Amino acid sequence: MNATEIIGKRALDRDANALGKVIDMEVDPSTWAVSHITVKMGLIKKATVTIDMIDKVGDEVFLKVTKDQL
């Protein structure tokens, strides 16, 4: 899966509540692995989600945490 397939996906918390959309991702240049994604939540708020907070990526990005934990 490449960046264009992840950016724009809807992000859901562990209770399947919609949080927002993935708007960016950061890659560690030494390993070429994704280190975190940025989720836009509403008009202004953005949340940084580290890779260990992500449960799985399919049609949507499912997180292991709740909205309050972001």
N, C-alpha and C positions, 0 to 999 in steps of 0.2 A: 504494500500500500504506500502510495507517495503522498506528499504534502497536499496536493490539490484534491485528493480524495478524502482527507481528514478535515481540512479547513472548510467551514460552512456546515458541518454536521451539527446536529442538535446534541447538547450534552444533558444527560440525566443523572440525578443523584442516586444513591443506593436504594432509595424508596421509589424510584422511577418518576420523580418529580422533575419537570423540565426546568433547567437552569438558564439556558441560553444557547448561543452558538459559538463554536470554536472559530476564533478569528486569527490565531497565530500559533506558531509552534517554534520552539527553540531546539537546535541540534548542538550537541557537544562536538566541537571540531576535532577533538582527539580520537573519539570513538565512532563518530557519525551516527550516534544513537540519539533519539529524541530525549531531551531532558525534561521538558515541560511544554504544556499547551496553555494558551490564554483563552478564557471563555468570557464572552461579553454577556453580562447579565443586566438586561434593561438598557436604558438610554446611556447611562454614565458608568456604572459599576463594571469592573473587569476583575476576574479572579485568575490567579496563576495556579495551575494544577500540575503538580509534579507527576512524573511517570508512575510512581508507586501508588498514586491515588486512583489510577485508571484500572478498572476491572477488565473491560474488553471494548473493542471497537468493531462495530458492524455497520448497520444502517445508521446507528447513533453511537455516541460515545457514552459508555456506562461507567460511572464512577463508584468507588468503594466508600465514599464519604457522603454526608448530608450537606445541604446548603449551608447550615449553621457552622459546619466545620471548615468552610472555605475562608 
